[in-house]
Amino acid sequence: MDTLEQIKQQVAENAIILYMKGSPDFPQCGFSARAVQVLKACGAEFAYVDILAEPEVRATLPQFANWPTFPQLYVHGELVGGSDIIFELYEKGELQKMIGEVA
């Protein structure tokens, strides 16, 4: 399976997936840490991919999503956005609604 197919499969198979630097327990950048913090505040159960450990995914994901930065959050197969957008949606209460629909 090539990397693009792998990404498509990960996004399809996980209701919520975060492509991030590091892991939820040990984020490797402030933006990833903030995204994890917001998701945990919403009570979300989510999958993640450490793009630092997966250089092919890191190189291919911006082409798949047409989104250049990390982290990248997907809910129900749709790109939500990066750290700033995740936080803005959380402040407005919209992220909680998206995640509530998953649960």
C-alpha positions in Angstrom: 0.0 0.0 0.0 1.4 3.4 -0.9 1.5 6.3 1.6 -1.5 8.1 0.1 -3.6 5.0 0.3 -2.4 4.5 3.9 -3.6 8.0 4.8 -6.9 7.5 3.1 -7.4 4.3 5.0 -6.5 5.9 8.4 -8.8 8.8 7.8 -11.7 6.5 6.7 -11.2 4.0 9.6 -11.0 6.5 12.4 -13.9 8.8 13.3 -11.4 11.2 14.9 -7.7 11.2 13.9 -5.0 13.7 14.7 -1.8 13.9 12.6 0.7 15.4 15.0 4.3 15.7 16.1 4.8 13.2 18.9 2.1 11.4 20.8 -0.8 12.6 23.0 1.2 11.8 26.1 4.4 13.4 24.7 3.7 16.0 22.1 6.8 17.3 20.4 5.6 20.8 19.5 3.4 23.4 21.2 0.8 23.3 18.4 0.3 19.6 18.7 0.2 19.9 22.5 -2.6 22.5 22.2 -4.6 20.3 19.8 -4.4 17.4 22.2 -5.3 19.5 25.2 -8.4 20.8 23.4 -9.5 17.3 22.2 -9.0 15.9 25.8 -11.1 18.9 27.1 -13.9 17.8 24.8 -13.6 14.2 26.1 -12.7 12.9 22.7 -11.3 9.5 22.0 -9.1 9.8 19.0 -6.4 8.0 17.0 -3.2 9.7 16.2 -0.2 9.4 13.8 3.2 10.7 14.9 4.4 12.3 11.7 8.0 12.5 13.1 8.0 8.7 13.2 6.3 8.5 9.8 8.3 10.7 7.4 6.4 9.4 4.4 3.1 10.4 5.9 4.6 13.8 6.9 5.7 14.4 3.3 2.4 13.1 1.7 -0.3 14.5 4.0 -0.1 18.1 2.8 -0.8 16.9 -0.7 -3.7 14.8 0.4 -5.3 17.6 2.5 -4.0 20.6 0.6 -3.0 21.8 4.1 0.6 22.6 4.7 1.0 22.6 8.5 0.7 20.2 11.4 -1.2 19.1 13.4 -4.1 18.2 11.2 -7.4 17.0 12.7 -9.9 14.9 10.8 -13.4 14.2 12.0 -15.6 11.8 10.0 -13.1 11.9 7.2 -13.2 15.7 6.8 -10.2 18.0 7.6 -11.1 20.3 10.4 -7.9 22.2 10.4 -4.8 22.9 12.4 -4.2 24.0 16.0 -5.6 27.6 15.7 -8.8 26.4 13.9 -9.2 23.6 16.4 -8.9 26.1 19.3 -11.3 28.6 17.7 -13.9 25.9 17.1 -13.5 24.8 20.7 -14.0 28.3 22.0 -17.2 28.7 19.9 -18.5 25.3 21.2 -18.5 23.9 17.6 -15.8 21.4 18.1 -17.7 19.8 21.1 -20.7 19.4 18.8 -18.6 17.7 16.1 -17.1 15.4 18.6 -20.4 14.7 20.3 -21.8 13.5 17.0 -19.0 10.9 16.9 -19.8 9.6 20.4 
